[in-house]
Amino acid sequence: MKRLISLTIFGACLLVVAPVALAQDCASITNYDLRGTYTMSGSGVVDLSRFFQGVPGMPPMPTGFVPMSWVGAHTYDGAGGGTGWVTFVAAGTQMTAKLTDLKYSIKADCSLAGSFSMQINELQGVKIGPISRVQVVVIKPGMPFTDPAVEIHMMFAGGAPGGAPTAGVDSGVAYRISMEH
């Protein structure tokens, strides 16, 4: 009897989760479908000495991984480009950067090829990048704000071009709040 109840509960759970577990197909989604403004946040760790390695005029930074968190917003223009900003705190220091050279391209498997550079205000506009992220698009039809609602889950692991690998690891998510671009 216990086994029958356990199997029944297990089967019911599978039926509840099955629609969520189905693979999402993004073959019909274009860069234009992702247009709009997104808010984003994330956290991780970074070794500032490696992240800023090779940046002209940059003083030596302390070595070792420190906690980092960030918030920001970006706008996709519908044609594979965009703009944005980010404020991040690393090792207790807050900095703000303009996102430049932002590029994105949706793929049929829902991965999003994307890159950007950061022009850091507190460092007299020092530009770092391009930086690439592993990104996945999640479409949620019928959700508030925009229909369909779009989330972009992202992860960074590695270093800035020209720098040493393993400069940091972070993950975050962006939510579309407007389809205006």
N, C-alpha and C positions, 0 to 999 in steps of 0.2 A: 504494500500500500504506500509506504514512504517513497519507494522508487517511482511509482506512478505519479504521485504528487510532485516529486522533484522534476520528472520529465515534463509534466504538464506546465509547471512554472517556467522551466527552461524554454519550452516551445513558445509560450506566451511572450517571453522576453525577446526571443528571436523575431517574432512577428512585429513587436513594437519597434525594434531597432532596424529591421530590414530596410525600410525606406531611407533611413539615414545612411546606411551602410552601402547603398548603391553608388557606383562610381558616377561622378558628375561628368557630363560631356560638354566641353567648351568649344567643340568644332564650329558651332555657328556664332560664337561670340567674337566680336572684333574689337580693335582698339577703341573705336568710336563708342561701343557699348560701355566701356569703362570710364568714359569722360565724366568729369565732375570733381568736386572737392572732397577730400578725405581728411579726417583727423586720425592721428596715430600716436601710439605710445609703446614703449618697450623698456627692457632692462637687460643687463648682462655684466660682463667684466671686460676690461680693456687694459693693455699694457701701453701707457701713453708714450713711453720711450720707443716702442716699436711702431705705434700708429703714426707718430709724427717723424719717424726716421726719414732722413733725406729731404726734409722740407727746408728750403733755403732760409737762413736767418732765424731758425727756431733754436732756442737755447736747449741744452740737454735736459731731458725729463727724467724723473725717477723711474727706475725699472721695477717691474713686478705688476701683477694684475690687481686692479682696484675696481670696486663696484661702479657701475655706470647706469644711469636711467635717462630716458629721453621722452619728450613729447613734441608734437609738431603738426603740421598740416601740409598737404600738397594738392595740386590740381593737375589732373590729366586733361590734355587738350583734345583728345579724341583722335589725334593723328600720330601718336607715339611719342609726344614730348610733354613737357610740363615745367612747373615751377613749384617752389615751396620753401619752408623754413623748418628749423628744428632747434630746440633748446635742450641741451644735455648737461648733466652733472656727472663729473668723473673726479674721483679723489677729492670730493668736497668743493670742486671748482665748477661754477656754472658758466657755460658759453652758449652763444647763439650763432647759428649759421644760416646762410641763404643756400638753398639747394639749387644748383645750376647744372646745366647740361643733362637734365633729367630725360631719360629715354625709357620706353617700355614697349613690350610686344607680347600679346597673349598667344598662347599655343593651345592646340586642340586638347591636350591633357590637363588643361587648367593651370599649368605652370606659367609664370609671368617672368620673362626675361627683362631685367631692369637694371639700370645703373644711374648714378648721379655723382656730382662733385659737391663739395661743401666749401663755401667761402666763409671763413670764421671771422665774425665781427671783432671779437676781442683780440685777435692776432693781426690787426691791421689788414684784414681781408685775405689772409693766407688761404690759398686754395688747395684742397686735398682731394684727390680722386683721379680717375673715376673709381667709385666703389660699387661693387655688384652685390646683390642680395639674392638668396634663394627665396622665391615668392610663390604662393599658391592663391588662386582666386576662388572664393566661395560665393556662389550666387544663392540668394535667399528670396525667392519670389513671394510677393504679398506682405513683405515686412514694412514697418513704418518708415517715414522720411522719403525713401525713393522706392520705386517699384520697377525692377527688382532691386532689393538691397544688395550691396556688394561689400564683402570683407576681403581684405588682402592680408594673409598671414605671411610673415617674413622672418628670415633668419640670416644672420651674418656670421661667418666663421672664416677667419683668415686674416690677411693683412692688406694694407693699402698697397697699390702698385708701386714697385720699387722698394718697398719695405720688407722687413722680415715676416715670414709666415707666423701665424698664431698671434696676431696683434690683439685679438679679442674675439669674444663670442657674445652674441645677443640675439634676442628674438622679440618680436612685437606684432601688433595687428593694427591695421588701418580700416576705418569704417567710412563708407561714402555717406556724406551728410547732405549733399546737393548734387544735382546733375548739371548745374551751371559750370561753365569753364571759361 
